Amino acid sequence: MDLTGAIWHKSTRSSGNSGNCVEVADNLPDVVGVRDSKDRQGPVLTFSPPRWQQFVEFAKQH
């Protein structure tokens, strides 16, 4: 998966400076990337935009 041009940002729900953060790149047309902010060179989970939106909506409810 080519994530060239991804603009990463921390979740608004990240907990301050505890280090327990994820970063999301949702500026690409066909993919949303999610990674651990402590391991930026590590693995990236990828989702289609509709699947990512489903996840976000589910998380808001729980």
mmCIF file of the C-alpha atoms, coordinates in Angstrom:
data_MODEL
# 
_entry.id   MODEL 
# 
loop_
_atom_site.group_PDB 
_atom_site.id 
_atom_site.type_symbol 
_atom_site.label_atom_id 
_atom_site.label_alt_id 
_atom_site.label_comp_id 
_atom_site.label_asym_id 
_atom_site.label_entity_id 
_atom_site.label_seq_id 
_atom_site.pdbx_PDB_ins_code 
_atom_site.Cartn_x 
_atom_site.Cartn_y 
_atom_site.Cartn_z 
_atom_site.occupancy 
_atom_site.B_iso_or_equiv 
_atom_site.pdbx_formal_charge 
_atom_site.auth_seq_id 
_atom_site.auth_comp_id 
_atom_site.auth_asym_id 
_atom_site.auth_atom_id 
_atom_site.pdbx_PDB_model_num 
ATOM 1  C CA . MET A 1 1  ? 0.000   0.000  0.000  1.00 0.00 ? 1  MET A CA 1 
ATOM 2  C CA . ASP A 1 2  ? 1.482   3.329  -1.054 1.00 0.00 ? 2  ASP A CA 1 
ATOM 3  C CA . LEU A 1 3  ? 0.989   5.899  1.690  1.00 0.00 ? 3  LEU A CA 1 
ATOM 4  C CA . THR A 1 4  ? 3.158   8.538  0.031  1.00 0.00 ? 4  THR A CA 1 
ATOM 5  C CA . GLY A 1 5  ? 1.594   11.901 0.758  1.00 0.00 ? 5  GLY A CA 1 
ATOM 6  C CA . ALA A 1 6  ? -0.168  10.724 3.907  1.00 0.00 ? 6  ALA A CA 1 
ATOM 7  C CA . ILE A 1 7  ? -0.662  13.497 6.438  1.00 0.00 ? 7  ILE A CA 1 
ATOM 8  C CA . TRP A 1 8  ? -0.635  11.984 9.909  1.00 0.00 ? 8  TRP A CA 1 
ATOM 9  C CA . HIS A 1 9  ? -2.392  13.474 12.923 1.00 0.00 ? 9  HIS A CA 1 
ATOM 10 C CA . LYS A 1 10 ? -2.980  12.262 16.462 1.00 0.00 ? 10 LYS A CA 1 
ATOM 11 C CA . SER A 1 11 ? -6.416  11.242 17.551 1.00 0.00 ? 11 SER A CA 1 
ATOM 12 C CA . THR A 1 12 ? -8.312  13.959 19.380 1.00 0.00 ? 12 THR A CA 1 
ATOM 13 C CA . ARG A 1 13 ? -8.933  11.307 22.054 1.00 0.00 ? 13 ARG A CA 1 
ATOM 14 C CA . SER A 1 14 ? -5.223  10.707 22.671 1.00 0.00 ? 14 SER A CA 1 
ATOM 15 C CA . SER A 1 15 ? -4.288  10.875 26.322 1.00 0.00 ? 15 SER A CA 1 
ATOM 16 C CA . GLY A 1 16 ? -1.838  13.755 26.712 1.00 0.00 ? 16 GLY A CA 1 
ATOM 17 C CA . ASN A 1 17 ? 1.790   12.752 27.124 1.00 0.00 ? 17 ASN A CA 1 
ATOM 18 C CA . SER A 1 18 ? 1.206   9.189  28.294 1.00 0.00 ? 18 SER A CA 1 
ATOM 19 C CA . GLY A 1 19 ? 2.454   7.830  24.983 1.00 0.00 ? 19 GLY A CA 1 
ATOM 20 C CA . ASN A 1 20 ? -0.738  5.880  24.323 1.00 0.00 ? 20 ASN A CA 1 
ATOM 21 C CA . CYS A 1 21 ? -1.539  7.522  21.005 1.00 0.00 ? 21 CYS A CA 1 
ATOM 22 C CA . VAL A 1 22 ? -2.496  6.540  17.526 1.00 0.00 ? 22 VAL A CA 1 
ATOM 23 C CA . GLU A 1 23 ? -2.042  8.609  14.413 1.00 0.00 ? 23 GLU A CA 1 
ATOM 24 C CA . VAL A 1 24 ? -4.479  8.616  11.520 1.00 0.00 ? 24 VAL A CA 1 
ATOM 25 C CA . ALA A 1 25 ? -3.925  9.616  7.908  1.00 0.00 ? 25 ALA A CA 1 
ATOM 26 C CA . ASP A 1 26 ? -7.281  10.219 6.256  1.00 0.00 ? 26 ASP A CA 1 
ATOM 27 C CA . ASN A 1 27 ? -6.286  12.570 3.448  1.00 0.00 ? 27 ASN A CA 1 
ATOM 28 C CA . LEU A 1 28 ? -5.766  9.903  0.771  1.00 0.00 ? 28 LEU A CA 1 
ATOM 29 C CA . PRO A 1 29 ? -8.694  9.102  -1.527 1.00 0.00 ? 29 PRO A CA 1 
ATOM 30 C CA . ASP A 1 30 ? -8.908  5.308  -1.172 1.00 0.00 ? 30 ASP A CA 1 
ATOM 31 C CA . VAL A 1 31 ? -7.324  4.437  2.153  1.00 0.00 ? 31 VAL A CA 1 
ATOM 32 C CA . VAL A 1 32 ? -7.163  5.480  5.800  1.00 0.00 ? 32 VAL A CA 1 
ATOM 33 C CA . GLY A 1 33 ? -3.953  4.597  7.637  1.00 0.00 ? 33 GLY A CA 1 
ATOM 34 C CA . VAL A 1 34 ? -3.607  4.075  11.376 1.00 0.00 ? 34 VAL A CA 1 
ATOM 35 C CA . ARG A 1 35 ? -0.275  3.707  13.191 1.00 0.00 ? 35 ARG A CA 1 
ATOM 36 C CA . ASP A 1 36 ? 1.267   3.809  16.660 1.00 0.00 ? 36 ASP A CA 1 
ATOM 37 C CA . SER A 1 37 ? 2.664   7.278  17.304 1.00 0.00 ? 37 SER A CA 1 
ATOM 38 C CA . LYS A 1 38 ? 5.586   5.738  19.242 1.00 0.00 ? 38 LYS A CA 1 
ATOM 39 C CA . ASP A 1 39 ? 6.612   3.573  16.255 1.00 0.00 ? 39 ASP A CA 1 
ATOM 40 C CA . ARG A 1 40 ? 6.190   5.712  13.164 1.00 0.00 ? 40 ARG A CA 1 
ATOM 41 C CA . GLN A 1 41 ? 8.332   3.375  11.070 1.00 0.00 ? 41 GLN A CA 1 
ATOM 42 C CA . GLY A 1 42 ? 6.375   0.342  12.238 1.00 0.00 ? 42 GLY A CA 1 
ATOM 43 C CA . PRO A 1 43 ? 3.329   -1.348 10.759 1.00 0.00 ? 43 PRO A CA 1 
ATOM 44 C CA . VAL A 1 44 ? 0.301   0.576  9.524  1.00 0.00 ? 44 VAL A CA 1 
ATOM 45 C CA . LEU A 1 45 ? -3.245  -0.706 9.592  1.00 0.00 ? 45 LEU A CA 1 
ATOM 46 C CA . THR A 1 46 ? -5.223  0.341  6.535  1.00 0.00 ? 46 THR A CA 1 
ATOM 47 C CA . PHE A 1 47 ? -8.955  0.639  6.052  1.00 0.00 ? 47 PHE A CA 1 
ATOM 48 C CA . SER A 1 48 ? -11.247 1.693  3.261  1.00 0.00 ? 48 SER A CA 1 
ATOM 49 C CA . PRO A 1 49 ? -12.852 5.055  4.097  1.00 0.00 ? 49 PRO A CA 1 
ATOM 50 C CA . PRO A 1 50 ? -16.321 3.489  4.593  1.00 0.00 ? 50 PRO A CA 1 
ATOM 51 C CA . ARG A 1 51 ? -14.931 0.812  6.944  1.00 0.00 ? 51 ARG A CA 1 
ATOM 52 C CA . TRP A 1 52 ? -13.000 3.443  8.905  1.00 0.00 ? 52 TRP A CA 1 
ATOM 53 C CA . GLN A 1 53 ? -16.172 5.507  9.281  1.00 0.00 ? 53 GLN A CA 1 
ATOM 54 C CA . GLN A 1 54 ? -18.022 2.422  10.545 1.00 0.00 ? 54 GLN A CA 1 
ATOM 55 C CA . PHE A 1 55 ? -15.286 1.845  13.123 1.00 0.00 ? 55 PHE A CA 1 
ATOM 56 C CA . VAL A 1 56 ? -15.374 5.472  14.290 1.00 0.00 ? 56 VAL A CA 1 
ATOM 57 C CA . GLU A 1 57 ? -19.169 5.408  14.648 1.00 0.00 ? 57 GLU A CA 1 
ATOM 58 C CA . PHE A 1 58 ? -18.989 2.127  16.596 1.00 0.00 ? 58 PHE A CA 1 
ATOM 59 C CA . ALA A 1 59 ? -16.278 3.519  18.890 1.00 0.00 ? 59 ALA A CA 1 
ATOM 60 C CA . LYS A 1 60 ? -18.342 6.633  19.614 1.00 0.00 ? 60 LYS A CA 1 
ATOM 61 C CA . GLN A 1 61 ? -21.203 4.442  20.828 1.00 0.00 ? 61 GLN A CA 1 
ATOM 62 C CA . HIS A 1 62 ? -19.059 2.389  23.242 1.00 0.00 ? 62 HIS A CA 1 
# 
